[in-house]
Amino acid sequence: MTFVYDVYVNFQTVCYDFFEWNKQDKITHIKRIPIFQIQENIFQKLIVHDYQIDKKTQEILRGKTEIYRGKKKLTAALFTDNKDILAVLLDKNGNIIKKSFLLLEEEKTILKSIRKIDFLNIAVTELEKRVLPLETRHEQERKAYLLKEFLELEDSQLLYLYFECFGKTNSNRKWMQEKLTEQVLMGNEEVSNISYHFLKLICNQ
């Protein structure tokens, strides 16, 4: 069994590229973690959907991963198709509960430095089929932020924002909230940008 040492992962329910990691994410510093090459078709599936790993593979991986600042050993692994690397974290039932890509430089170093990566023939059971979002993580989070803040604006603030976005006023609070929400969900960049900068301005006052 081949191990990789001293790498960082960002375990999330959705797999984010390193450039989408946020400052508030809980980054895990891995001390030691096994790495295996797996079937390319399964590798691609694991990136997108939720799966349960077969019992034989669970036993191979159980407790093999160590982290800094923690005595508990994890059931986790790095899987590769010899082009990319995916880190997966399993629960006690073998369900992949979180996953992560690596930092780009660490991934390149691992793929270049390890001469032979053991092939592991794994079987998986699909738990949930996910649909990949068309938006980036930043776009999704900004949209969620706007929709939340629309509901919390004071009447005067909502009236001002509505006028800035549409050039007219409306006395119906619910109507204004629904109109702003509708435009953001439809991907209206002008309304989204005006709203975002206005809300950030309010927060900084």
PyRosetta script that sets phi, psi and omega in degrees:
from pyrosetta import init, pose_from_sequence

init()
pose = pose_from_sequence("MTFVYDVYVNFQTVCYDFFEWNKQDKITHIKRIPIFQIQENIFQKLIVHDYQIDKKTQEILRGKTEIYRGKKKLTAALFTDNKDILAVLLDKNGNIIKKSFLLLEEEKTILKSIRKIDFLNIAVTELEKRVLPLETRHEQERKAYLLKEFLELEDSQLLYLYFECFGKTNSNRKWMQEKLTEQVLMGNEEVSNISYHFLKLICNQ")
pose.set_psi(1, 131.3)
pose.set_omega(1, -179.4)
pose.set_phi(2, -98.3)
pose.set_psi(2, 137.4)
pose.set_omega(2, -180.0)
pose.set_phi(3, -116.8)
pose.set_psi(3, 150.4)
pose.set_omega(3, 172.3)
pose.set_phi(4, -111.4)
pose.set_psi(4, 140.8)
pose.set_omega(4, -175.8)
pose.set_phi(5, -119.8)
pose.set_psi(5, 146.9)
pose.set_omega(5, 169.6)
pose.set_phi(6, 58.9)
pose.set_psi(6, 65.2)
pose.set_omega(6, 176.3)
pose.set_phi(7, -129.3)
pose.set_psi(7, 160.5)
pose.set_omega(7, 179.3)
pose.set_phi(8, -110.3)
pose.set_psi(8, 138.7)
pose.set_omega(8, 175.8)
pose.set_phi(9, -132.4)
pose.set_psi(9, 156.1)
pose.set_omega(9, 179.5)
pose.set_phi(10, -121.6)
pose.set_psi(10, 79.3)
pose.set_omega(10, -175.5)
pose.set_phi(11, -66.9)
pose.set_psi(11, 118.4)
pose.set_omega(11, 178.3)
pose.set_phi(12, -138.1)
pose.set_psi(12, 164.3)
pose.set_omega(12, 176.8)
pose.set_phi(13, -70.1)
pose.set_psi(13, -25.1)
pose.set_omega(13, 174.8)
pose.set_phi(14, -114.1)
pose.set_psi(14, 139.6)
pose.set_omega(14, -175.7)
pose.set_phi(15, -83.8)
pose.set_psi(15, 117.9)
pose.set_omega(15, -178.6)
pose.set_phi(16, -108.0)
pose.set_psi(16, 138.7)
pose.set_omega(16, 171.2)
pose.set_phi(17, -64.1)
pose.set_psi(17, 156.5)
pose.set_omega(17, -174.1)
pose.set_phi(18, -57.6)
pose.set_psi(18, -31.8)
pose.set_omega(18, -177.6)
pose.set_phi(19, -76.4)
pose.set_psi(19, -4.6)
pose.set_omega(19, 175.8)
pose.set_phi(20, -105.6)
pose.set_psi(20, 6.3)
pose.set_omega(20, 175.9)
pose.set_phi(21, -68.5)
pose.set_psi(21, 138.3)
pose.set_omega(21, 179.2)
pose.set_phi(22, -101.5)
pose.set_psi(22, 157.7)
pose.set_omega(22, 179.9)
pose.set_phi(23, -61.5)
pose.set_psi(23, -33.1)
pose.set_omega(23, -177.4)
pose.set_phi(24, -83.9)
pose.set_psi(24, -4.5)
pose.set_omega(24, 177.4)
pose.set_phi(25, -65.2)
pose.set_psi(25, 145.4)
pose.set_omega(25, 177.5)
pose.set_phi(26, -86.3)
pose.set_psi(26, 96.5)
pose.set_omega(26, -179.0)
pose.set_phi(27, -80.9)
pose.set_psi(27, 131.4)
pose.set_omega(27, -179.5)
pose.set_phi(28, -100.5)
pose.set_psi(28, 126.9)
pose.set_omega(28, 177.9)
pose.set_phi(29, -93.8)
pose.set_psi(29, 108.6)
pose.set_omega(29, -176.9)
pose.set_phi(30, -85.0)
pose.set_psi(30, 130.0)
pose.set_omega(30, 176.9)
pose.set_phi(31, -84.8)
pose.set_psi(31, -41.2)
pose.set_omega(31, -179.4)
pose.set_phi(32, -156.2)
pose.set_psi(32, 134.6)
pose.set_omega(32, -179.6)
pose.set_phi(33, -150.6)
pose.set_psi(33, 137.1)
pose.set_omega(33, 179.5)
pose.set_phi(34, -74.4)
pose.set_psi(34, 151.6)
pose.set_omega(34, 177.5)
pose.set_phi(35, -127.4)
pose.set_psi(35, 138.8)
pose.set_omega(35, -179.6)
pose.set_phi(36, -139.3)
pose.set_psi(36, 147.3)
pose.set_omega(36, 168.2)
pose.set_phi(37, -86.9)
pose.set_psi(37, 137.0)
pose.set_omega(37, 178.3)
pose.set_phi(38, -128.8)
pose.set_psi(38, 174.2)
pose.set_omega(38, -179.6)
pose.set_phi(39, -58.2)
pose.set_psi(39, 136.6)
pose.set_omega(39, -175.6)
pose.set_phi(40, -61.7)
pose.set_psi(40, -40.1)
pose.set_omega(40, -178.5)
pose.set_phi(41, -66.3)
pose.set_psi(41, -36.4)
pose.set_omega(41, 177.4)
pose.set_phi(42, -71.4)
pose.set_psi(42, -39.1)
pose.set_omega(42, 178.0)
pose.set_phi(43, -55.2)
pose.set_psi(43, -47.2)
pose.set_omega(43, -179.2)
pose.set_phi(44, -64.6)
pose.set_psi(44, -36.6)
pose.set_omega(44, 178.9)
pose.set_phi(45, -66.6)
pose.set_psi(45, -41.0)
pose.set_omega(45, -177.2)
pose.set_phi(46, -62.9)
pose.set_psi(46, -31.1)
pose.set_omega(46, 179.4)
pose.set_phi(47, -62.5)
pose.set_psi(47, -38.8)
pose.set_omega(47, -171.1)
pose.set_phi(48, -96.4)
pose.set_psi(48, -49.1)
pose.set_omega(48, -168.8)
pose.set_phi(49, -105.5)
pose.set_psi(49, 173.7)
pose.set_omega(49, 179.7)
pose.set_phi(50, -99.9)
pose.set_psi(50, 132.2)
pose.set_omega(50, -175.6)
pose.set_phi(51, -137.3)
pose.set_psi(51, 160.5)
pose.set_omega(51, 169.5)
pose.set_phi(52, -109.1)
pose.set_psi(52, 133.6)
pose.set_omega(52, -179.8)
pose.set_phi(53, -86.2)
pose.set_psi(53, 146.8)
pose.set_omega(53, -179.5)
pose.set_phi(54, -62.5)
pose.set_psi(54, 155.9)
pose.set_omega(54, -172.7)
pose.set_phi(55, -62.5)
pose.set_psi(55, -36.4)
pose.set_omega(55, 179.3)
pose.set_phi(56, -61.7)
pose.set_psi(56, -44.6)
pose.set_omega(56, 179.2)
pose.set_phi(57, -67.5)
pose.set_psi(57, -37.6)
pose.set_omega(57, 177.3)
pose.set_phi(58, -55.8)
pose.set_psi(58, -45.1)
pose.set_omega(58, -178.2)
pose.set_phi(59, -66.5)
pose.set_psi(59, -36.1)
pose.set_omega(59, 178.0)
pose.set_phi(60, -63.6)
pose.set_psi(60, -38.0)
pose.set_omega(60, -174.4)
pose.set_phi(61, -90.1)
pose.set_psi(61, -17.9)
pose.set_omega(61, -170.8)
pose.set_phi(62, -58.0)
pose.set_psi(62, 121.1)
pose.set_omega(62, 174.3)
pose.set_phi(63, 68.7)
pose.set_psi(63, 16.1)
pose.set_omega(63, -176.6)
pose.set_phi(64, -87.9)
pose.set_psi(64, -12.6)
pose.set_omega(64, -176.4)
pose.set_phi(65, -101.8)
pose.set_psi(65, 131.7)
pose.set_omega(65, 178.2)
pose.set_phi(66, -117.6)
pose.set_psi(66, 145.0)
pose.set_omega(66, 178.8)
pose.set_phi(67, -121.6)
pose.set_psi(67, 156.9)
pose.set_omega(67, 172.8)
pose.set_phi(68, -74.3)
pose.set_psi(68, 153.0)
pose.set_omega(68, 178.4)
pose.set_phi(69, 60.4)
pose.set_psi(69, 38.3)
pose.set_omega(69, 177.8)
pose.set_phi(70, -173.3)
pose.set_psi(70, 134.0)
pose.set_omega(70, -179.0)
pose.set_phi(71, -87.3)
pose.set_psi(71, -22.0)
pose.set_omega(71, -176.9)
pose.set_phi(72, -69.4)
pose.set_psi(72, 132.2)
pose.set_omega(72, 176.4)
pose.set_phi(73, -90.8)
pose.set_psi(73, 140.6)
pose.set_omega(73, -174.7)
pose.set_phi(74, -103.2)
pose.set_psi(74, 156.7)
pose.set_omega(74, 170.1)
pose.set_phi(75, -98.3)
pose.set_psi(75, 97.3)
pose.set_omega(75, -173.8)
pose.set_phi(76, -150.1)
pose.set_psi(76, 169.5)
pose.set_omega(76, 179.5)
pose.set_phi(77, -164.6)
pose.set_psi(77, 161.4)
pose.set_omega(77, 167.3)
pose.set_phi(78, -102.5)
pose.set_psi(78, 126.6)
pose.set_omega(78, 175.0)
pose.set_phi(79, -111.1)
pose.set_psi(79, 144.1)
pose.set_omega(79, 179.5)
pose.set_phi(80, -139.4)
pose.set_psi(80, 153.0)
pose.set_omega(80, 171.1)
pose.set_phi(81, -109.3)
pose.set_psi(81, 18.1)
pose.set_omega(81, -177.3)
pose.set_phi(82, 73.6)
pose.set_psi(82, 6.9)
pose.set_omega(82, 175.0)
pose.set_phi(83, -123.8)
pose.set_psi(83, -39.7)
pose.set_omega(83, 179.4)
pose.set_phi(84, -132.6)
pose.set_psi(84, 166.5)
pose.set_omega(84, 178.9)
pose.set_phi(85, -128.0)
pose.set_psi(85, 135.8)
pose.set_omega(85, 178.5)
pose.set_phi(86, -124.2)
pose.set_psi(86, 128.3)
pose.set_omega(86, 174.4)
pose.set_phi(87, -94.8)
pose.set_psi(87, 134.6)
pose.set_omega(87, 178.8)
pose.set_phi(88, -127.5)
pose.set_psi(88, 144.9)
pose.set_omega(88, 177.3)
pose.set_phi(89, -119.9)
pose.set_psi(89, 128.1)
pose.set_omega(89, -176.4)
pose.set_phi(90, -108.3)
pose.set_psi(90, 149.7)
pose.set_omega(90, 170.9)
pose.set_phi(91, -89.1)
pose.set_psi(91, -175.3)
pose.set_omega(91, -175.3)
pose.set_phi(92, -66.6)
pose.set_psi(92, -17.0)
pose.set_omega(92, 179.0)
pose.set_phi(93, -96.1)
pose.set_psi(93, 2.2)
pose.set_omega(93, 179.3)
pose.set_phi(94, 85.6)
pose.set_psi(94, 10.9)
pose.set_omega(94, 176.8)
pose.set_phi(95, -80.9)
pose.set_psi(95, 134.2)
pose.set_omega(95, 174.4)
pose.set_phi(96, -75.8)
pose.set_psi(96, 108.7)
pose.set_omega(96, -175.3)
pose.set_phi(97, -97.0)
pose.set_psi(97, -24.9)
pose.set_omega(97, 178.2)
pose.set_phi(98, -148.7)
pose.set_psi(98, 156.3)
pose.set_omega(98, 179.5)
pose.set_phi(99, -151.0)
pose.set_psi(99, 165.9)
pose.set_omega(99, -176.1)
pose.set_phi(100, -159.3)
pose.set_psi(100, 144.4)
pose.set_omega(100, 163.5)
pose.set_phi(101, -82.7)
pose.set_psi(101, 169.5)
pose.set_omega(101, 177.5)
pose.set_phi(102, -99.6)
pose.set_psi(102, 168.4)
pose.set_omega(102, 169.2)
pose.set_phi(103, -62.4)
pose.set_psi(103, 142.6)
pose.set_omega(103, -171.7)
pose.set_phi(104, -57.6)
pose.set_psi(104, -45.7)
pose.set_omega(104, -178.0)
pose.set_phi(105, -65.9)
pose.set_psi(105, -37.7)
pose.set_omega(105, 178.8)
pose.set_phi(106, -66.8)
pose.set_psi(106, -40.2)
pose.set_omega(106, 178.3)
pose.set_phi(107, -62.5)
pose.set_psi(107, -45.6)
pose.set_omega(107, 179.7)
pose.set_phi(108, -61.3)
pose.set_psi(108, -42.7)
pose.set_omega(108, -178.9)
pose.set_phi(109, -62.7)
pose.set_psi(109, -43.8)
pose.set_omega(109, -179.3)
pose.set_phi(110, -63.2)
pose.set_psi(110, -47.6)
pose.set_omega(110, -177.2)
pose.set_phi(111, -65.2)
pose.set_psi(111, -29.4)
pose.set_omega(111, 179.9)
pose.set_phi(112, -84.5)
pose.set_psi(112, -34.3)
pose.set_omega(112, -170.1)
pose.set_phi(113, -87.6)
pose.set_psi(113, -29.3)
pose.set_omega(113, -178.8)
pose.set_phi(114, -85.1)
pose.set_psi(114, 116.5)
pose.set_omega(114, -175.6)
pose.set_phi(115, -70.5)
pose.set_psi(115, -42.1)
pose.set_omega(115, -177.3)
pose.set_phi(116, -136.8)
pose.set_psi(116, 122.9)
pose.set_omega(116, 176.9)
pose.set_phi(117, -107.7)
pose.set_psi(117, 124.8)
pose.set_omega(117, -178.5)
pose.set_phi(118, -60.7)
pose.set_psi(118, 138.3)
pose.set_omega(118, 176.9)
pose.set_phi(119, -87.5)
pose.set_psi(119, 131.2)
pose.set_omega(119, 179.5)
pose.set_phi(120, -119.3)
pose.set_psi(120, 116.1)
pose.set_omega(120, -179.2)
pose.set_phi(121, -85.0)
pose.set_psi(121, 99.2)
pose.set_omega(121, -174.8)
pose.set_phi(122, -105.2)
pose.set_psi(122, 154.8)
pose.set_omega(122, 174.6)
pose.set_phi(123, -117.7)
pose.set_psi(123, 142.7)
pose.set_omega(123, -177.2)
pose.set_phi(124, -131.4)
pose.set_psi(124, 151.2)
pose.set_omega(124, 174.4)
pose.set_phi(125, -118.0)
pose.set_psi(125, 125.2)
pose.set_omega(125, -177.1)
pose.set_phi(126, -70.5)
pose.set_psi(126, 130.7)
pose.set_omega(126, 177.8)
pose.set_phi(127, -101.1)
pose.set_psi(127, -43.6)
pose.set_omega(127, -178.6)
pose.set_phi(128, -153.3)
pose.set_psi(128, 133.6)
pose.set_omega(128, 177.1)
pose.set_phi(129, -93.4)
pose.set_psi(129, 121.5)
pose.set_omega(129, -179.8)
pose.set_phi(130, -99.4)
pose.set_psi(130, 154.1)
pose.set_omega(130, 173.4)
pose.set_phi(131, -106.2)
pose.set_psi(131, 121.2)
pose.set_omega(131, -178.9)
pose.set_phi(132, -64.8)
pose.set_psi(132, 131.3)
pose.set_omega(132, 178.3)
pose.set_phi(133, -67.7)
pose.set_psi(133, 146.1)
pose.set_omega(133, 177.7)
pose.set_phi(134, -81.6)
pose.set_psi(134, -15.2)
pose.set_omega(134, -178.3)
pose.set_phi(135, -96.9)
pose.set_psi(135, 157.4)
pose.set_omega(135, 173.9)
pose.set_phi(136, -74.0)
pose.set_psi(136, 166.9)
pose.set_omega(136, 178.1)
pose.set_phi(137, -60.0)
pose.set_psi(137, -41.2)
pose.set_omega(137, 179.9)
pose.set_phi(138, -61.1)
pose.set_psi(138, -43.5)
pose.set_omega(138, -179.6)
pose.set_phi(139, -64.6)
pose.set_psi(139, -40.8)
pose.set_omega(139, 178.4)
pose.set_phi(140, -63.6)
pose.set_psi(140, -43.9)
pose.set_omega(140, -178.1)
pose.set_phi(141, -69.3)
pose.set_psi(141, -36.4)
pose.set_omega(141, 178.5)
pose.set_phi(142, -67.2)
pose.set_psi(142, -39.9)
pose.set_omega(142, 178.5)
pose.set_phi(143, -62.2)
pose.set_psi(143, -45.1)
pose.set_omega(143, 179.2)
pose.set_phi(144, -62.4)
pose.set_psi(144, -38.6)
pose.set_omega(144, 178.6)
pose.set_phi(145, -63.1)
pose.set_psi(145, -44.9)
pose.set_omega(145, -178.9)
pose.set_phi(146, -63.6)
pose.set_psi(146, -46.7)
pose.set_omega(146, -177.5)
pose.set_phi(147, -62.0)
pose.set_psi(147, -35.9)
pose.set_omega(147, 178.3)
pose.set_phi(148, -69.1)
pose.set_psi(148, -45.5)
pose.set_omega(148, -176.0)
pose.set_phi(149, -69.8)
pose.set_psi(149, -30.1)
pose.set_omega(149, 177.6)
pose.set_phi(150, -57.1)
pose.set_psi(150, -35.4)
pose.set_omega(150, -177.6)
pose.set_phi(151, -75.9)
pose.set_psi(151, -18.9)
pose.set_omega(151, -173.2)
pose.set_phi(152, -106.1)
pose.set_psi(152, -4.4)
pose.set_omega(152, -179.9)
pose.set_phi(153, -65.3)
pose.set_psi(153, 144.9)
pose.set_omega(153, 171.7)
pose.set_phi(154, -69.3)
pose.set_psi(154, 158.9)
pose.set_omega(154, -177.0)
pose.set_phi(155, -55.5)
pose.set_psi(155, -44.9)
pose.set_omega(155, -178.0)
pose.set_phi(156, -65.4)
pose.set_psi(156, -38.1)
pose.set_omega(156, 179.5)
pose.set_phi(157, -68.7)
pose.set_psi(157, -41.8)
pose.set_omega(157, 179.4)
pose.set_phi(158, -64.7)
pose.set_psi(158, -41.3)
pose.set_omega(158, 179.1)
pose.set_phi(159, -62.4)
pose.set_psi(159, -42.6)
pose.set_omega(159, -179.8)
pose.set_phi(160, -65.7)
pose.set_psi(160, -45.5)
pose.set_omega(160, -179.2)
pose.set_phi(161, -63.5)
pose.set_psi(161, -42.2)
pose.set_omega(161, 179.7)
pose.set_phi(162, -60.6)
pose.set_psi(162, -41.7)
pose.set_omega(162, 179.1)
pose.set_phi(163, -65.8)
pose.set_psi(163, -41.1)
pose.set_omega(163, 180.0)
pose.set_phi(164, -62.6)
pose.set_psi(164, -35.1)
pose.set_omega(164, -177.2)
pose.set_phi(165, -82.2)
pose.set_psi(165, -37.1)
pose.set_omega(165, -171.0)
pose.set_phi(166, -121.0)
pose.set_psi(166, -5.6)
pose.set_omega(166, 176.4)
pose.set_phi(167, 71.1)
pose.set_psi(167, 22.0)
pose.set_omega(167, 177.9)
pose.set_phi(168, -153.4)
pose.set_psi(168, 167.6)
pose.set_omega(168, -178.7)
pose.set_phi(169, -112.3)
pose.set_psi(169, 165.1)
pose.set_omega(169, 178.6)
pose.set_phi(170, -153.5)
pose.set_psi(170, 137.8)
pose.set_omega(170, -176.6)
pose.set_phi(171, -88.5)
pose.set_psi(171, -6.4)
pose.set_omega(171, -176.8)
pose.set_phi(172, -95.9)
pose.set_psi(172, 107.1)
pose.set_omega(172, -176.8)
pose.set_phi(173, -58.8)
pose.set_psi(173, -47.5)
pose.set_omega(173, -177.5)
pose.set_phi(174, -60.6)
pose.set_psi(174, -41.0)
pose.set_omega(174, 179.6)
pose.set_phi(175, -61.1)
pose.set_psi(175, -44.3)
pose.set_omega(175, -179.2)
pose.set_phi(176, -64.5)
pose.set_psi(176, -42.9)
pose.set_omega(176, 178.3)
pose.set_phi(177, -61.8)
pose.set_psi(177, -43.8)
pose.set_omega(177, -178.7)
pose.set_phi(178, -66.5)
pose.set_psi(178, -38.4)
pose.set_omega(178, 179.8)
pose.set_phi(179, -66.4)
pose.set_psi(179, -43.7)
pose.set_omega(179, 178.0)
pose.set_phi(180, -63.9)
pose.set_psi(180, -45.2)
pose.set_omega(180, 179.5)
pose.set_phi(181, -60.4)
pose.set_psi(181, -44.9)
pose.set_omega(181, -179.6)
pose.set_phi(182, -58.1)
pose.set_psi(182, -45.2)
pose.set_omega(182, -177.5)
pose.set_phi(183, -68.3)
pose.set_psi(183, -37.0)
pose.set_omega(183, 177.8)
pose.set_phi(184, -66.9)
pose.set_psi(184, -44.1)
pose.set_omega(184, 179.7)
pose.set_phi(185, -65.6)
pose.set_psi(185, -29.5)
pose.set_omega(185, 178.4)
pose.set_phi(186, -78.7)
pose.set_psi(186, -8.8)
pose.set_omega(186, 178.6)
pose.set_phi(187, 87.7)
pose.set_psi(187, 24.9)
pose.set_omega(187, 177.4)
pose.set_phi(188, -70.8)
pose.set_psi(188, 103.3)
pose.set_omega(188, -175.0)
pose.set_phi(189, -66.3)
pose.set_psi(189, -35.4)
pose.set_omega(189, -179.2)
pose.set_phi(190, -63.7)
pose.set_psi(190, -48.8)
pose.set_omega(190, 179.0)
pose.set_phi(191, -63.9)
pose.set_psi(191, -41.2)
pose.set_omega(191, 179.9)
pose.set_phi(192, -62.9)
pose.set_psi(192, -44.6)
pose.set_omega(192, -178.3)
pose.set_phi(193, -67.9)
pose.set_psi(193, -43.5)
pose.set_omega(193, 178.5)
pose.set_phi(194, -61.2)
pose.set_psi(194, -45.1)
pose.set_omega(194, -178.7)
pose.set_phi(195, -64.2)
pose.set_psi(195, -44.3)
pose.set_omega(195, -177.1)
pose.set_phi(196, -63.3)
pose.set_psi(196, -47.2)
pose.set_omega(196, -178.9)
pose.set_phi(197, -67.7)
pose.set_psi(197, -35.2)
pose.set_omega(197, 177.9)
pose.set_phi(198, -65.4)
pose.set_psi(198, -45.1)
pose.set_omega(198, -179.2)
pose.set_phi(199, -66.8)
pose.set_psi(199, -37.4)
pose.set_omega(199, 177.0)
pose.set_phi(200, -67.5)
pose.set_psi(200, -35.3)
pose.set_omega(200, 177.3)
pose.set_phi(201, -64.2)
pose.set_psi(201, -42.9)
pose.set_omega(201, 178.1)
pose.set_phi(202, -61.6)
pose.set_psi(202, -43.1)
pose.set_omega(202, -177.8)
pose.set_phi(203, -65.2)
pose.set_psi(203, -28.4)
pose.set_omega(203, -177.7)
pose.set_phi(204, -88.6)
pose.set_psi(204, -5.2)
pose.set_omega(204, -179.5)
pose.set_phi(205, -72.9)
pose.dump_pdb("model.pdb")
